[in-house]
Amino acid sequence: MKCKLLVVDVDGTLLNNRKELTPFTRSTLVKVQQMGVQILLASGRSTHGLRPIALELELDKYNGFILSYNGGQIIRMQNNELLFERRINPKDIPYLEKEANKYGFPILTYHQDTMIAGGDHRHIREEAERNGMKLLLVDDFASQITFSPCKCMIVSDDEEKLAALEMHLKKHLSGVLDVFRSEPYFLEILPPQINKADTLGVLMEKLSLTPEAVIAIGNGVCDIGMIQMAGLGVAMGNADERVKRCADYTTASNQDEGLARAVGEHLIARMRPADIPLEEMNLRAEHALMGNLGIQYTYASENRVEATMPVDRRTRQPFGILHGGATLALAETVAGFGSMILCNPDEIVVGMQVSGNHVSSAREGDTVRAVGTIIHKGRSSHVWNVDVFTSTDKLVSSVRVVNSLLKKR
């Protein structure tokens, strides 16, 4: 079964150590979405902090998802629909603040675009900056929490004392809240049974996906469950050794674009053009020129692409036959899609030349069919021959299209 959902951790996986999304990684993930795979960003970050990354990856255009707060929420980016959510009862906040204060540790939580913290710490400021959130420092933390938080965190550089607090809270909050270390300096508190794996399971059920249709990639201990759940679990080269032992495969590090390499090897290289969801591609182009002319893809392979176009008021000349300009637009659409299938993730397709021979006419009320065949597949250019036929297979036009392949900057 082909992959339908790619699950990607963010920090240490998608982003390099400078918290950057490299152009190659971005273009690889856009390419895989164009081939029909949905993406789920799975992170401990807040929903607010994940949105800019999701938009940069065009998850809103390709019906992708955000899993935030280590599983506290799932958002469908296309329409901002909340698919799943579980929150902490605010009645539990005073106890958490009291226990944090005993150790002299600050506690924080998230609310919309603001991070609220009962004390200052360099990791708190870094967390606010990483999530692009305003930071509100307060003296009486519990009194400020008049809402149900998705998660809280207790912060300290004293790993030994933080570990002691972790054991204490696990003992006293068993079955009420889940407590774990996401970083040596972060102690996370979440609603019970909230983690990336269980929340991924909720999404898989909603999408009717089996594990064989899922690939999950991560680097942290929090990613182990989702890596084990997926049909293919991939550990980053910089991952914790425990993660590598649980994965099916280990790729390069986040500094060496290991995510893009794994996606290229295990997804893009193994995809067949026949797997591309043409109905989805047609729907996505509804408001583009292609959609305005009524063009619909009907077939795709490595060497051949087909599409149809109605001869109607949008595409005919005033005296009722197919307009030559609409025919050329159909041919360029077919050839452009074919080159997009063939190009590498770090390349873009630019139409360079189109020339057509119109040999007969198609009349209003008919639907023409374009058959594009690649006749030159070079490293920097593609040449396509596109023949356009009537519904009775009469040749209307024969069009030559030259596409240039350019490296993305």
C-alpha positions in Angstrom: 0.0 0.0 0.0 1.4 3.4 -0.9 2.1 6.1 1.7 -0.7 8.5 2.2 0.4 10.3 5.3 3.9 11.5 6.2 4.3 12.4 9.9 7.2 14.8 10.6 8.7 15.9 13.9 9.8 19.6 13.8 12.8 20.5 16.1 15.8 18.3 15.4 14.0 16.7 12.3 12.4 19.2 10.0 14.6 22.1 11.1 18.3 22.3 11.3 20.2 23.3 14.5 19.7 27.0 13.6 15.9 26.3 13.5 15.8 26.8 9.7 13.8 25.1 7.1 16.3 24.6 4.2 15.1 25.2 0.6 15.8 21.6 -0.4 13.8 20.2 2.5 10.9 22.6 1.8 10.8 21.8 -1.9 11.0 18.0 -1.2 8.0 18.2 1.1 6.0 20.3 -1.4 6.8 17.8 -4.1 5.6 14.9 -2.1 2.4 16.7 -1.4 2.0 17.4 -5.1 2.2 13.6 -5.5 -0.8 13.1 -3.2 0.8 12.5 0.2 -0.6 14.5 3.1 1.7 15.8 5.8 1.2 16.0 9.6 3.6 18.2 11.5 3.9 16.5 15.0 5.5 18.7 17.7 5.5 19.8 21.2 5.3 23.3 20.0 2.1 25.3 20.4 -0.4 25.5 17.5 0.5 29.2 17.2 4.2 28.3 16.9 3.6 25.7 14.2 1.3 27.7 11.9 4.1 29.7 10.2 6.1 26.5 9.4 2.9 24.8 8.1 2.1 27.7 5.8 5.7 27.8 4.5 5.3 24.1 3.6 1.9 24.9 1.9 0.0 22.5 4.2 -3.0 24.8 3.8 -3.0 24.2 0.0 -2.5 20.4 0.2 -4.8 19.5 3.1 -2.1 18.9 5.7 -2.4 18.8 9.5 -0.8 20.2 12.6 -0.4 18.0 15.7 0.6 20.4 18.5 1.3 20.3 22.2 2.8 16.8 21.8 -0.7 15.6 20.9 -3.0 18.0 22.7 -4.5 19.3 19.4 -4.9 18.4 15.7 -5.7 21.2 13.3 -6.6 20.7 9.6 -4.7 23.5 7.9 -7.0 23.8 4.9 -9.8 25.3 6.9 -8.4 25.6 10.5 -10.8 22.9 11.6 -10.1 21.5 15.1 -10.2 17.7 14.7 -9.1 16.7 18.2 -8.4 18.5 21.5 -7.8 17.6 25.1 -7.0 20.1 27.8 -5.9 20.3 31.5 -8.5 21.1 34.1 -7.6 24.6 35.5 -8.4 23.2 38.9 -5.1 21.3 38.7 -3.0 24.4 38.1 -2.6 25.6 41.8 -1.2 22.2 42.8 1.3 22.3 39.9 2.4 25.8 40.8 2.8 24.9 44.4 5.0 21.9 43.6 7.1 23.9 41.2 7.5 26.7 43.8 8.8 24.1 46.4 11.7 23.5 44.1 12.1 27.1 43.0 11.2 26.3 39.4 9.1 28.5 37.1 6.1 27.1 35.4 4.5 28.2 32.1 1.6 27.5 29.8 0.3 28.8 26.4 -2.8 30.8 25.5 -3.6 31.8 22.0 -0.5 34.0 21.0 0.8 34.5 24.5 3.0 32.4 26.8 2.3 32.9 30.5 5.1 32.1 32.9 5.3 32.3 36.7 8.9 33.4 36.7 11.7 34.2 34.3 14.3 31.8 32.8 16.4 31.8 29.6 14.7 28.6 28.4 11.3 30.3 28.8 12.4 33.3 26.7 13.8 30.9 24.1 10.6 28.9 24.0 8.5 32.1 23.5 10.8 33.2 20.7 10.7 29.8 19.1 6.9 29.8 19.0 6.7 33.4 18.0 4.6 34.2 21.1 4.3 37.2 23.4 5.7 36.5 26.9 3.7 37.5 30.0 5.6 37.1 33.3 3.4 36.9 36.4 3.8 36.6 40.1 0.7 34.5 40.8 0.6 32.0 38.0 -2.5 30.0 39.0 -4.7 33.1 39.3 -3.9 34.0 35.7 -5.1 30.6 34.3 -8.8 31.2 33.9 -8.9 28.8 30.9 -8.1 25.1 30.2 -4.5 24.9 29.0 -3.3 22.3 26.5 -0.1 21.7 28.5 2.1 23.2 31.1 5.9 23.0 31.5 8.2 23.4 34.5 11.7 24.6 33.7 15.1 24.2 35.3 18.7 23.7 34.4 19.1 21.5 37.5 18.5 18.1 35.9 18.8 16.1 39.1 16.2 18.2 41.0 13.9 18.3 37.9 14.1 14.5 37.7 13.1 14.3 41.4 10.1 16.5 40.8 9.2 14.4 37.8 9.1 11.2 39.9 7.1 13.0 42.6 4.5 14.4 40.2 4.2 11.0 38.3 3.4 9.3 41.6 0.8 11.9 42.8 -0.8 12.6 39.4 -1.1 9.1 38.0 -4.3 8.8 36.0 -4.9 12.6 36.3 -2.1 14.1 34.3 0.9 12.7 32.4 4.3 14.0 33.3 7.5 13.5 31.2 10.8 15.2 30.2 10.8 16.4 26.6 14.2 18.1 27.2 16.7 17.8 30.1 15.4 21.3 31.2 11.7 20.9 30.3 9.2 18.9 32.4 6.0 18.7 30.5 2.5 18.1 32.0 -0.3 17.1 29.7 -3.8 15.6 30.0 -3.7 11.8 30.6 -2.9 9.6 27.6 -1.9 12.5 25.4 1.1 11.8 23.3 2.1 12.0 19.6 1.4 8.3 19.0 -2.1 8.1 20.5 -3.2 11.4 18.8 -1.7 10.2 15.5 -4.0 7.1 16.0 -7.0 9.4 16.3 -6.1 11.1 12.9 -5.5 7.7 11.2 -8.9 6.5 12.3 -10.5 9.7 11.0 -8.7 9.3 7.6 -9.3 5.5 7.6 -5.6 4.8 7.3 -3.7 1.6 8.2 -0.1 1.8 9.5 1.2 0.6 6.1 0.0 4.0 4.7 2.0 6.0 7.2 5.7 7.0 7.4 6.8 8.8 10.6 10.2 10.5 11.1 11.6 11.9 14.3 14.6 12.3 16.6 13.4 12.5 20.2 12.1 10.0 22.8 8.7 11.6 22.4 8.7 10.4 18.8 9.2 6.7 19.6 5.5 5.8 19.8 4.6 7.3 16.4 7.7 5.8 14.8 6.7 2.4 16.1 3.1 2.9 15.0 3.9 3.8 11.4 4.4 1.3 8.6 7.9 2.8 8.1 9.5 4.5 11.1 12.6 6.6 10.4 15.1 8.0 12.9 17.2 11.0 12.2 21.0 10.6 12.3 21.1 13.0 15.3 18.4 11.0 17.1 18.6 9.6 20.6 20.0 6.0 20.5 16.7 4.7 22.0 14.9 6.2 19.0 17.3 4.6 16.5 16.8 1.2 18.1 13.0 1.5 17.6 13.1 2.7 14.0 13.1 0.7 10.8 15.7 2.9 9.2 18.1 5.7 10.2 18.7 8.6 7.8 21.3 11.5 7.9 21.1 14.2 10.6 19.0 17.3 10.5 22.2 19.3 9.7 22.6 17.2 6.5 18.9 17.3 5.4 18.3 13.8 6.5 14.5 14.2 6.3 14.6 15.3 2.7 17.0 12.4 1.9 14.6 9.8 3.5 11.6 11.3 1.8 13.4 11.2 -1.6 14.5 7.6 -1.1 11.5 6.1 0.5 8.7 8.1 -1.1 9.5 10.1 -4.2 11.8 7.5 -5.8 9.1 4.8 -5.3 6.1 6.7 -6.4 4.4 6.0 -9.7 2.7 8.7 -11.6 -0.4 6.5 -11.7 -0.6 7.0 -7.9 -1.1 10.8 -8.2 -4.7 11.6 -7.2 -5.8 13.4 -10.4 -9.2 14.3 -8.9 -7.4 16.2 -6.1 -5.1 17.9 -8.7 -8.2 19.0 -10.7 -9.9 20.3 -7.6 -6.8 22.3 -6.6 -6.7 24.1 -9.9 -10.4 25.0 -9.9 -9.7 28.8 -9.7 -6.6 28.8 -11.9 -6.5 29.2 -15.7 -6.8 25.4 -16.0 -10.0 25.4 -13.9 -11.4 28.4 -15.7 -11.1 26.7 -19.0 -12.6 23.4 -17.7 -9.3 21.4 -18.2 -9.3 18.1 -16.3 -6.4 15.7 -16.0 -7.4 12.1 -16.9 -4.2 10.1 -17.0 -0.6 10.4 -15.9 2.5 8.3 -16.4 6.2 9.0 -16.7 6.1 9.5 -20.4 2.5 10.3 -21.1 -0.1 12.7 -19.7 -3.7 13.2 -20.9 -6.4 15.8 -20.2 -9.7 16.9 -21.5 -11.3 20.4 -22.2 -14.8 21.3 -23.2 -15.5 23.4 -26.3 -17.9 25.9 -24.8 -18.3 29.7 -24.3 -15.0 29.7 -22.4 -12.9 28.1 -25.1 -14.7 28.7 -28.4 -14.3 31.5 -31.0 -17.3 33.8 -31.6 -18.4 31.6 -34.5 -18.5 28.4 -32.5 -15.2 26.4 -33.0 -12.3 25.8 -30.6 -10.0 28.8 -30.1 -6.4 28.1 -31.0 -5.2 30.0 -27.9 -7.3 27.6 -25.7 -5.7 24.7 -27.5 -2.2 26.0 -26.7 -3.2 26.5 -23.1 -4.4 22.9 -22.9 -1.1 21.7 -24.4 1.0 23.7 -22.0 -1.0 22.5 -19.1 -0.5 18.9 -20.1 3.3 19.3 -20.7 3.8 21.3 -17.6 2.2 18.6 -15.4 4.3 15.9 -17.1 7.5 17.8 -16.5 6.5 18.4 -12.9 6.1 14.7 -12.3 9.6 14.1 -13.8 11.6 16.9 -12.2 13.6 16.7 -9.0 12.3 18.3 -5.8 14.8 21.1 -6.0 13.8 22.0 -9.5 10.9 24.1 -11.0 9.4 23.8 -14.4 9.3 26.9 -16.7 7.6 26.9 -20.1 10.0 28.2 -22.7 8.4 27.7 -26.1 5.1 26.5 -27.6 4.3 26.1 -31.2 1.2 24.5 -32.7 -0.1 23.3 -36.0 -3.9 23.5 -36.2 -5.1 21.0 -38.8 -8.9 20.8 -38.2 -11.6 22.2 -36.0 -13.6 21.1 -32.9 -17.1 22.5 -32.6 -19.0 23.8 -29.6 -20.5 21.1 -27.5 -17.6 18.7 -28.1 -14.9 17.8 -25.6 -11.4 17.6 -26.8 -8.7 15.2 -25.5 -5.0 16.2 -25.3 -2.4 13.4 -25.3 1.1 14.6 -24.3 4.2 12.4 -25.0 7.7 13.3 -23.9 10.2 13.2 -26.8 13.2 14.6 -25.1 14.0 14.2 -21.4 17.2 16.2 -20.7 18.9 17.4 -17.5 17.9 21.0 -18.2 14.9 20.7 -20.6 12.0 18.6 -21.6 10.3 18.5 -25.0 6.7 17.3 -25.3 4.5 16.6 -28.3 0.9 17.2 -27.5 -1.8 16.0 -29.9 -5.4 17.3 -29.4 -8.3 15.1 -30.7 -12.0 15.5 -30.9 -14.3 13.0 -29.2 -14.4 11.1 -32.5 -10.5 10.9 -32.5 -10.1 13.5 -35.3 -6.8 15.3 -34.9 -7.3 19.0 -34.2 -3.8 20.2 -33.4 -0.3 19.0 -32.9 1.7 21.1 -30.4 5.3 21.1 -29.5 6.1 22.4 -25.9 9.6 23.0 -24.5 10.0 23.2 -20.8 13.1 24.4 -18.9 14.1 22.9 -15.6 15.6 25.5 -13.2 17.1 25.0 -9.7 15.1 26.5 -6.9 16.9 29.3 -5.1 
